[in-house]
Amino acid sequence: MPYPFLHVVSVEHLGGYRLAVSFTDGTEREVDLSGELDGEVFAPLRDESAFAEVYVDAETGTVAWPNGADLAPEFLRDVGREVAPAVTR
């Protein structure tokens, strides 16, 4: 059954300002946010240790950080680079 809205299923910090993000529609993206951390709420995330505290907000289905910053799933999917699914043998 298709999901009515896109949500984030999982997120992993890959180092630097890169994330691996999986979505409810089955897509996976590698997202580089190094050029996207503008504005008051995102400025603290320029510290890589703060950026690495990323998690999936279970209530909203978004990528979020403890300081209150979050990013919409649609934005992450649009700016991310498609990742081919792993082949299982």
Biopython code that builds the backbone (N, CA, C, O; Angstrom):
import numpy as np
from Bio.PDB.StructureBuilder import StructureBuilder

atoms = [
    (1, "MET", "N", (0.849, -1.183, 0.000)),
    (1, "MET", "CA", (0.000, 0.000, 0.000)),
    (1, "MET", "C", (0.887, 1.236, 0.000)),
    (1, "MET", "O", (1.787, 1.331, 0.835)),
    (2, "PRO", "N", (0.671, 2.176, -0.894)),
    (2, "PRO", "CA", (1.494, 3.387, -0.928)),
    (2, "PRO", "C", (1.211, 4.280, 0.272)),
    (2, "PRO", "O", (0.093, 4.326, 0.786)),
    (3, "TYR", "N", (2.233, 4.976, 0.699)),
    (3, "TYR", "CA", (2.081, 5.917, 1.803)),
    (3, "TYR", "C", (1.541, 7.222, 1.243)),
    (3, "TYR", "O", (1.978, 7.662, 0.180)),
    (4, "PRO", "N", (0.585, 7.857, 1.949)),
    (4, "PRO", "CA", (0.023, 9.101, 1.438)),
    (4, "PRO", "C", (1.024, 10.262, 1.482)),
    (4, "PRO", "O", (0.946, 11.182, 0.668)),
    (5, "PHE", "N", (1.952, 10.215, 2.423)),
    (5, "PHE", "CA", (2.957, 11.267, 2.551)),
    (5, "PHE", "C", (4.329, 10.622, 2.658)),
    (5, "PHE", "O", (4.468, 9.527, 3.204)),
    (6, "LEU", "N", (5.332, 11.295, 2.140)),
    (6, "LEU", "CA", (6.698, 10.804, 2.216)),
    (6, "LEU", "C", (7.250, 11.052, 3.618)),
    (6, "LEU", "O", (7.138, 12.155, 4.154)),
    (7, "HIS", "N", (7.845, 10.019, 4.201)),
    (7, "HIS", "CA", (8.496, 10.133, 5.499)),
    (7, "HIS", "C", (9.881, 9.506, 5.423)),
    (7, "HIS", "O", (10.170, 8.701, 4.538)),
    (8, "VAL", "N", (10.719, 9.887, 6.361)),
    (8, "VAL", "CA", (12.045, 9.288, 6.492)),
    (8, "VAL", "C", (11.930, 8.048, 7.367)),
    (8, "VAL", "O", (11.310, 8.084, 8.429)),
    (9, "VAL", "N", (12.527, 6.958, 6.916)),
    (9, "VAL", "CA", (12.521, 5.702, 7.663)),
    (9, "VAL", "C", (13.788, 5.582, 8.502)),
    (9, "VAL", "O", (13.742, 5.158, 9.657)),
    (10, "SER", "N", (14.929, 5.963, 7.906)),
    (10, "SER", "CA", (16.196, 5.886, 8.634)),
    (10, "SER", "C", (17.159, 6.940, 8.113)),
    (10, "SER", "O", (17.056, 7.404, 6.977)),
    (11, "VAL", "N", (18.100, 7.302, 8.982)),
    (11, "VAL", "CA", (19.150, 8.248, 8.607)),
    (11, "VAL", "C", (20.445, 7.797, 9.269)),
    (11, "VAL", "O", (20.455, 7.320, 10.403)),
    (12, "GLU", "N", (21.528, 7.961, 8.532)),
    (12, "GLU", "CA", (22.854, 7.610, 9.043)),
    (12, "GLU", "C", (23.821, 8.724, 8.669)),
    (12, "GLU", "O", (23.856, 9.174, 7.523)),
    (13, "HIS", "N", (24.605, 9.163, 9.646)),
    (13, "HIS", "CA", (25.633, 10.170, 9.388)),
    (13, "HIS", "C", (26.801, 9.472, 8.716)),
    (13, "HIS", "O", (27.323, 8.492, 9.248)),
    (14, "LEU", "N", (27.219, 9.960, 7.552)),
    (14, "LEU", "CA", (28.295, 9.339, 6.775)),
    (14, "LEU", "C", (29.636, 10.037, 6.950)),
    (14, "LEU", "O", (30.629, 9.627, 6.350)),
    (15, "GLY", "N", (29.677, 11.075, 7.757)),
    (15, "GLY", "CA", (30.892, 11.863, 7.909)),
    (15, "GLY", "C", (30.710, 13.195, 7.222)),
    (15, "GLY", "O", (29.936, 13.314, 6.272)),
    (16, "GLY", "N", (31.420, 14.195, 7.700)),
    (16, "GLY", "CA", (31.245, 15.525, 7.146)),
    (16, "GLY", "C", (29.805, 15.963, 7.327)),
    (16, "GLY", "O", (29.241, 15.863, 8.417)),
    (17, "TYR", "N", (29.224, 16.444, 6.256)),
    (17, "TYR", "CA", (27.827, 16.891, 6.291)),
    (17, "TYR", "C", (26.973, 16.032, 5.368)),
    (17, "TYR", "O", (26.007, 16.502, 4.767)),
    (18, "ARG", "N", (27.357, 14.757, 5.271)),
    (18, "ARG", "CA", (26.646, 13.811, 4.410)),
    (18, "ARG", "C", (25.798, 12.854, 5.243)),
    (18, "ARG", "O", (26.189, 12.414, 6.324)),
    (19, "LEU", "N", (24.624, 12.551, 4.696)),
    (19, "LEU", "CA", (23.694, 11.624, 5.335)),
    (19, "LEU", "C", (23.251, 10.562, 4.338)),
    (19, "LEU", "O", (23.128, 10.833, 3.144)),
    (20, "ALA", "N", (23.014, 9.363, 4.831)),
    (20, "ALA", "CA", (22.322, 8.330, 4.062)),
    (20, "ALA", "C", (20.895, 8.316, 4.592)),
    (20, "ALA", "O", (20.673, 8.126, 5.788)),
    (21, "VAL", "N", (19.925, 8.518, 3.696)),
    (21, "VAL", "CA", (18.527, 8.648, 4.106)),
    (21, "VAL", "C", (17.677, 7.653, 3.329)),
    (21, "VAL", "O", (17.788, 7.553, 2.107)),
    (22, "SER", "N", (16.823, 6.912, 4.047)),
    (22, "SER", "CA", (15.864, 5.989, 3.430)),
    (22, "SER", "C", (14.460, 6.528, 3.673)),
    (22, "SER", "O", (14.160, 7.075, 4.734)),
    (23, "PHE", "N", (13.605, 6.361, 2.662)),
    (23, "PHE", "CA", (12.259, 6.931, 2.697)),
    (23, "PHE", "C", (11.186, 5.850, 2.615)),
    (23, "PHE", "O", (11.457, 4.715, 2.222)),
    (24, "THR", "N", (9.960, 6.223, 2.993)),
    (24, "THR", "CA", (8.845, 5.280, 2.983)),
    (24, "THR", "C", (8.471, 4.811, 1.585)),
    (24, "THR", "O", (7.809, 3.783, 1.444)),
    (25, "ASP", "N", (8.878, 5.539, 0.546)),
    (25, "ASP", "CA", (8.567, 5.102, -0.817)),
    (25, "ASP", "C", (9.608, 4.117, -1.353)),
    (25, "ASP", "O", (9.561, 3.726, -2.520)),
    (26, "GLY", "N", (10.558, 3.716, -0.480)),
    (26, "GLY", "CA", (11.564, 2.736, -0.871)),
    (26, "GLY", "C", (12.828, 3.330, -1.461)),
    (26, "GLY", "O", (13.781, 2.596, -1.723)),
    (27, "THR", "N", (12.864, 4.644, -1.678)),
    (27, "THR", "CA", (14.065, 5.258, -2.238)),
    (27, "THR", "C", (15.098, 5.496, -1.148)),
    (27, "THR", "O", (14.773, 5.615, 0.033)),
    (28, "GLU", "N", (16.348, 5.561, -1.581)),
    (28, "GLU", "CA", (17.458, 5.876, -0.693)),
    (28, "GLU", "C", (18.285, 6.952, -1.366)),
    (28, "GLU", "O", (18.497, 6.922, -2.578)),
    (29, "ARG", "N", (18.754, 7.908, -0.566)),
    (29, "ARG", "CA", (19.555, 9.000, -1.098)),
    (29, "ARG", "C", (20.762, 9.240, -0.204)),
    (29, "ARG", "O", (20.707, 9.068, 1.013)),
    (30, "GLU", "N", (21.861, 9.647, -0.852)),
    (30, "GLU", "CA", (22.991, 10.203, -0.112)),
    (30, "GLU", "C", (22.877, 11.702, -0.276)),
    (30, "GLU", "O", (22.849, 12.215, -1.394)),
    (31, "VAL", "N", (22.811, 12.403, 0.847)),
    (31, "VAL", "CA", (22.550, 13.834, 0.838)),
    (31, "VAL", "C", (23.748, 14.573, 1.430)),
    (31, "VAL", "O", (24.168, 14.287, 2.551)),
    (32, "ASP", "N", (24.294, 15.521, 0.675)),
    (32, "ASP", "CA", (25.375, 16.372, 1.155)),
    (32, "ASP", "C", (24.772, 17.722, 1.503)),
    (32, "ASP", "O", (24.331, 18.460, 0.621)),
    (33, "LEU", "N", (24.754, 18.042, 2.792)),
    (33, "LEU", "CA", (24.132, 19.276, 3.253)),
    (33, "LEU", "C", (25.146, 20.372, 3.549)),
    (33, "LEU", "O", (24.805, 21.364, 4.194)),
    (34, "SER", "N", (26.382, 20.214, 3.092)),
    (34, "SER", "CA", (27.418, 21.199, 3.395)),
    (34, "SER", "C", (27.062, 22.602, 2.894)),
    (34, "SER", "O", (27.495, 23.589, 3.489)),
    (35, "GLY", "N", (26.303, 22.705, 1.841)),
    (35, "GLY", "CA", (25.909, 24.011, 1.319)),
    (35, "GLY", "C", (24.519, 24.440, 1.731)),
    (35, "GLY", "O", (23.998, 25.430, 1.218)),
    (36, "GLU", "N", (23.906, 23.708, 2.654)),
    (36, "GLU", "CA", (22.510, 23.972, 3.016)),
    (36, "GLU", "C", (22.321, 24.419, 4.460)),
    (36, "GLU", "O", (21.185, 24.578, 4.906)),
    (37, "LEU", "N", (23.401, 24.623, 5.198)),
    (37, "LEU", "CA", (23.279, 24.917, 6.632)),
    (37, "LEU", "C", (23.271, 26.416, 6.904)),
    (37, "LEU", "O", (24.108, 26.930, 7.646)),
    (38, "ASP", "N", (22.318, 27.105, 6.295)),
    (38, "ASP", "CA", (22.166, 28.544, 6.454)),
    (38, "ASP", "C", (21.017, 28.844, 7.405)),
    (38, "ASP", "O", (20.104, 28.033, 7.562)),
    (39, "GLY", "N", (21.065, 29.976, 8.020)),
    (39, "GLY", "CA", (19.991, 30.400, 8.909)),
    (39, "GLY", "C", (20.305, 30.072, 10.356)),
    (39, "GLY", "O", (21.161, 29.241, 10.659)),
    (40, "GLU", "N", (19.596, 30.743, 11.230)),
    (40, "GLU", "CA", (19.855, 30.659, 12.669)),
    (40, "GLU", "C", (19.765, 29.243, 13.230)),
    (40, "GLU", "O", (20.627, 28.834, 14.008)),
    (41, "VAL", "N", (18.742, 28.495, 12.849)),
    (41, "VAL", "CA", (18.566, 27.155, 13.423)),
    (41, "VAL", "C", (19.600, 26.159, 12.889)),
    (41, "VAL", "O", (19.927, 25.187, 13.570)),
    (42, "PHE", "N", (20.111, 26.391, 11.686)),
    (42, "PHE", "CA", (21.081, 25.454, 11.102)),
    (42, "PHE", "C", (22.531, 25.813, 11.406)),
    (42, "PHE", "O", (23.406, 24.957, 11.280)),
    (43, "ALA", "N", (22.811, 27.055, 11.804)),
    (43, "ALA", "CA", (24.188, 27.491, 12.077)),
    (43, "ALA", "C", (24.908, 26.578, 13.075)),
    (43, "ALA", "O", (26.072, 26.250, 12.841)),
    (44, "PRO", "N", (24.277, 26.152, 14.174)),
    (44, "PRO", "CA", (24.980, 25.271, 15.112)),
    (44, "PRO", "C", (25.396, 23.930, 14.493)),
    (44, "PRO", "O", (26.311, 23.273, 14.990)),
    (45, "LEU", "N", (24.733, 23.531, 13.424)),
    (45, "LEU", "CA", (25.039, 22.246, 12.782)),
    (45, "LEU", "C", (26.288, 22.311, 11.922)),
    (45, "LEU", "O", (26.732, 21.287, 11.402)),
    (46, "ARG", "N", (26.854, 23.480, 11.763)),
    (46, "ARG", "CA", (28.126, 23.600, 11.046)),
    (46, "ARG", "C", (29.254, 22.954, 11.847)),
    (46, "ARG", "O", (30.314, 22.647, 11.301)),
    (47, "ASP", "N", (29.022, 22.749, 13.146)),
    (47, "ASP", "CA", (29.929, 21.963, 13.988)),
    (47, "ASP", "C", (29.599, 20.502, 13.696)),
    (47, "ASP", "O", (28.499, 20.033, 13.988)),
    (48, "GLU", "N", (30.566, 19.789, 13.115)),
    (48, "GLU", "CA", (30.290, 18.423, 12.668)),
    (48, "GLU", "C", (29.814, 17.508, 13.794)),
    (48, "GLU", "O", (29.014, 16.605, 13.549)),
    (49, "SER", "N", (30.284, 17.720, 15.010)),
    (49, "SER", "CA", (29.826, 16.872, 16.114)),
    (49, "SER", "C", (28.336, 17.111, 16.402)),
    (49, "SER", "O", (27.618, 16.176, 16.754)),
    (50, "ALA", "N", (27.876, 18.344, 16.255)),
    (50, "ALA", "CA", (26.441, 18.639, 16.418)),
    (50, "ALA", "C", (25.653, 18.053, 15.244)),
    (50, "ALA", "O", (24.572, 17.497, 15.435)),
    (51, "PHE", "N", (26.195, 18.177, 14.033)),
    (51, "PHE", "CA", (25.538, 17.631, 12.849)),
    (51, "PHE", "C", (25.366, 16.109, 12.974)),
    (51, "PHE", "O", (24.356, 15.553, 12.541)),
    (52, "ALA", "N", (26.355, 15.451, 13.566)),
    (52, "ALA", "CA", (26.340, 13.992, 13.699)),
    (52, "ALA", "C", (25.254, 13.481, 14.645)),
    (52, "ALA", "O", (24.994, 12.278, 14.689)),
    (53, "GLU", "N", (24.619, 14.375, 15.400)),
    (53, "GLU", "CA", (23.547, 13.977, 16.324)),
    (53, "GLU", "C", (22.197, 13.814, 15.626)),
    (53, "GLU", "O", (21.159, 13.766, 16.286)),
    (54, "VAL", "N", (22.207, 13.730, 14.316)),
    (54, "VAL", "CA", (20.996, 13.601, 13.505)),
    (54, "VAL", "C", (20.210, 12.351, 13.895)),
    (54, "VAL", "O", (20.790, 11.334, 14.276)),
    (55, "TYR", "N", (18.893, 12.439, 13.795)),
    (55, "TYR", "CA", (18.022, 11.299, 14.076)),
    (55, "TYR", "C", (16.722, 11.463, 13.287)),
    (55, "TYR", "O", (16.459, 12.527, 12.727)),
    (56, "VAL", "N", (15.921, 10.411, 13.248)),
    (56, "VAL", "CA", (14.594, 10.483, 12.631)),
    (56, "VAL", "C", (13.595, 10.826, 13.724)),
    (56, "VAL", "O", (13.495, 10.119, 14.728)),
    (57, "ASP", "N", (12.858, 11.908, 13.529)),
    (57, "ASP", "CA", (11.790, 12.259, 14.457)),
    (57, "ASP", "C", (10.614, 11.342, 14.164)),
    (57, "ASP", "O", (9.988, 11.442, 13.109)),
    (58, "ALA", "N", (10.318, 10.452, 15.094)),
    (58, "ALA", "CA", (9.279, 9.438, 14.883)),
    (58, "ALA", "C", (7.890, 10.052, 14.717)),
    (58, "ALA", "O", (7.046, 9.474, 14.032)),
    (59, "GLU", "N", (7.638, 11.192, 15.320)),
    (59, "GLU", "CA", (6.315, 11.819, 15.217)),
    (59, "GLU", "C", (6.088, 12.465, 13.858)),
    (59, "GLU", "O", (4.985, 12.397, 13.315)),
    (60, "THR", "N", (7.127, 13.091, 13.303)),
    (60, "THR", "CA", (6.960, 13.842, 12.064)),
    (60, "THR", "C", (7.508, 13.130, 10.834)),
    (60, "THR", "O", (7.183, 13.507, 9.708)),
    (61, "GLY", "N", (8.339, 12.098, 11.037)),
    (61, "GLY", "CA", (8.934, 11.386, 9.903)),
    (61, "GLY", "C", (9.953, 12.214, 9.151)),
    (61, "GLY", "O", (10.149, 12.033, 7.950)),
    (62, "THR", "N", (10.610, 13.137, 9.873)),
    (62, "THR", "CA", (11.614, 14.000, 9.270)),
    (62, "THR", "C", (12.981, 13.713, 9.872)),
    (62, "THR", "O", (13.089, 13.049, 10.903)),
    (63, "VAL", "N", (14.018, 14.216, 9.224)),
    (63, "VAL", "CA", (15.364, 14.217, 9.780)),
    (63, "VAL", "C", (15.432, 15.413, 10.718)),
    (63, "VAL", "O", (15.016, 16.513, 10.358)),
    (64, "ALA", "N", (15.961, 15.198, 11.931)),
    (64, "ALA", "CA", (15.977, 16.268, 12.927)),
    (64, "ALA", "C", (17.263, 16.225, 13.752)),
    (64, "ALA", "O", (18.025, 15.259, 13.712)),
    (65, "TRP", "N", (17.473, 17.310, 14.502)),
    (65, "TRP", "CA", (18.615, 17.431, 15.397)),
    (65, "TRP", "C", (18.120, 17.926, 16.747)),
    (65, "TRP", "O", (17.063, 18.552, 16.827)),
    (66, "PRO", "N", (18.873, 17.653, 17.810)),
    (66, "PRO", "CA", (18.449, 18.056, 19.159)),
    (66, "PRO", "C", (18.208, 19.557, 19.339)),
    (66, "PRO", "O", (17.460, 19.946, 20.236)),
    (67, "ASN", "N", (18.818, 20.408, 18.514)),
    (67, "ASN", "CA", (18.615, 21.856, 18.663)),
    (67, "ASN", "C", (17.293, 22.338, 18.063)),
    (67, "ASN", "O", (16.997, 23.532, 18.110)),
    (68, "GLY", "N", (16.490, 21.422, 17.498)),
    (68, "GLY", "CA", (15.200, 21.794, 16.931)),
    (68, "GLY", "C", (15.192, 21.923, 15.421)),
    (68, "GLY", "O", (14.128, 22.087, 14.825)),
    (69, "ALA", "N", (16.358, 21.853, 14.787)),
    (69, "ALA", "CA", (16.420, 21.914, 13.322)),
    (69, "ALA", "C", (15.843, 20.634, 12.738)),
    (69, "ALA", "O", (16.014, 19.551, 13.298)),
    (70, "ASP", "N", (15.163, 20.768, 11.615)),
    (70, "ASP", "CA", (14.686, 19.585, 10.895)),
    (70, "ASP", "C", (14.569, 19.920, 9.411)),
    (70, "ASP", "O", (14.518, 21.083, 9.010)),
    (71, "LEU", "N", (14.529, 18.851, 8.612)),
    (71, "LEU", "CA", (14.421, 19.024, 7.160)),
    (71, "LEU", "C", (13.331, 18.098, 6.627)),
    (71, "LEU", "O", (13.216, 16.943, 7.038)),
    (72, "ALA", "N", (12.541, 18.629, 5.710)),
    (72, "ALA", "CA", (11.437, 17.886, 5.119)),
    (72, "ALA", "C", (11.952, 16.733, 4.264)),
    (72, "ALA", "O", (12.963, 16.876, 3.576)),
    (73, "PRO", "N", (11.274, 15.605, 4.301)),
    (73, "PRO", "CA", (11.673, 14.455, 3.478)),
    (73, "PRO", "C", (11.737, 14.789, 1.994)),
    (73, "PRO", "O", (12.644, 14.332, 1.299)),
    (74, "GLU", "N", (10.795, 15.575, 1.500)),
    (74, "GLU", "CA", (10.767, 15.915, 0.079)),
    (74, "GLU", "C", (12.028, 16.683, -0.332)),
    (74, "GLU", "O", (12.586, 16.441, -1.402)),
    (75, "PHE", "N", (12.468, 17.603, 0.521)),
    (75, "PHE", "CA", (13.689, 18.356, 0.246)),
    (75, "PHE", "C", (14.888, 17.415, 0.184)),
    (75, "PHE", "O", (15.698, 17.495, -0.740)),
    (76, "LEU", "N", (14.997, 16.531, 1.160)),
    (76, "LEU", "CA", (16.128, 15.604, 1.207)),
    (76, "LEU", "C", (16.155, 14.688, -0.013)),
    (76, "LEU", "O", (17.219, 14.424, -0.573)),
    (77, "ARG", "N", (14.992, 14.209, -0.417)),
    (77, "ARG", "CA", (14.932, 13.337, -1.600)),
    (77, "ARG", "C", (15.320, 14.115, -2.855)),
    (77, "ARG", "O", (16.026, 13.595, -3.720)),
    (78, "ASP", "N", (14.859, 15.355, -2.950)),
    (78, "ASP", "CA", (15.137, 16.162, -4.141)),
    (78, "ASP", "C", (16.608, 16.540, -4.273)),
    (78, "ASP", "O", (17.142, 16.543, -5.382)),
    (79, "VAL", "N", (17.274, 16.860, -3.162)),
    (79, "VAL", "CA", (18.674, 17.297, -3.242)),
    (79, "VAL", "C", (19.661, 16.140, -3.145)),
    (79, "VAL", "O", (20.850, 16.307, -3.415)),
    (80, "GLY", "N", (19.167, 14.973, -2.761)),
    (80, "GLY", "CA", (20.052, 13.835, -2.583)),
    (80, "GLY", "C", (20.392, 13.130, -3.880)),
    (80, "GLY", "O", (19.706, 13.269, -4.893)),
    (81, "ARG", "N", (21.474, 12.366, -3.816)),
    (81, "ARG", "CA", (21.917, 11.544, -4.944)),
    (81, "ARG", "C", (21.388, 10.142, -4.727)),
    (81, "ARG", "O", (21.557, 9.565, -3.653)),
    (82, "GLU", "N", (20.748, 9.596, -5.746)),
    (82, "GLU", "CA", (20.157, 8.263, -5.640)),
    (82, "GLU", "C", (21.235, 7.228, -5.347)),
    (82, "GLU", "O", (22.321, 7.245, -5.928)),
    (83, "VAL", "N", (20.900, 6.328, -4.428)),
    (83, "VAL", "CA", (21.796, 5.245, -4.059)),
    (83, "VAL", "C", (21.167, 3.951, -4.530)),
    (83, "VAL", "O", (20.005, 3.674, -4.234)),
    (84, "ALA", "N", (21.936, 3.153, -5.266)),
    (84, "ALA", "CA", (21.420, 1.864, -5.725)),
    (84, "ALA", "C", (21.267, 0.945, -4.526)),
    (84, "ALA", "O", (22.146, 0.900, -3.666)),
    (85, "PRO", "N", (20.156, 0.208, -4.455)),
    (85, "PRO", "CA", (19.964, -0.726, -3.359)),
    (85, "PRO", "C", (21.070, -1.774, -3.346)),
    (85, "PRO", "O", (21.573, -2.181, -4.392)),
    (86, "ALA", "N", (21.433, -2.196, -2.154)),
    (86, "ALA", "CA", (22.468, -3.230, -2.016)),
    (86, "ALA", "C", (21.949, -4.548, -2.574)),
    (86, "ALA", "O", (20.775, -4.883, -2.413)),
    (87, "VAL", "N", (22.824, -5.284, -3.224)),
    (87, "VAL", "CA", (22.462, -6.583, -3.758)),
    (87, "VAL", "C", (22.751, -7.632, -2.688)),
    (87, "VAL", "O", (23.860, -7.705, -2.157)),
    (88, "THR", "N", (21.757, -8.427, -2.385)),
    (88, "THR", "CA", (21.908, -9.479, -1.380)),
    (88, "THR", "C", (22.163, -10.800, -2.082)),
    (88, "THR", "O", (21.456, -11.170, -3.019)),
    (89, "ARG", "N", (23.169, -11.494, -1.623)),
    (89, "ARG", "CA", (23.495, -12.815, -2.205)),
    (89, "ARG", "C", (23.409, -13.881, -1.168)),
    (89, "ARG", "O", (23.647, -15.051, -1.464)),
]
sb = StructureBuilder()
sb.init_structure("model")
sb.init_model(0)
sb.init_chain("A")
sb.init_seg("    ")
for serial, (resi, resn, name, xyz) in enumerate(atoms, 1):
    if name == "N":
        sb.init_residue(resn, " ", resi, " ")
    sb.init_atom(name, np.array(xyz, "f"), 0.0, 1.0, " ", f" {name:<3s}", serial, name[0])
structure = sb.get_structure()
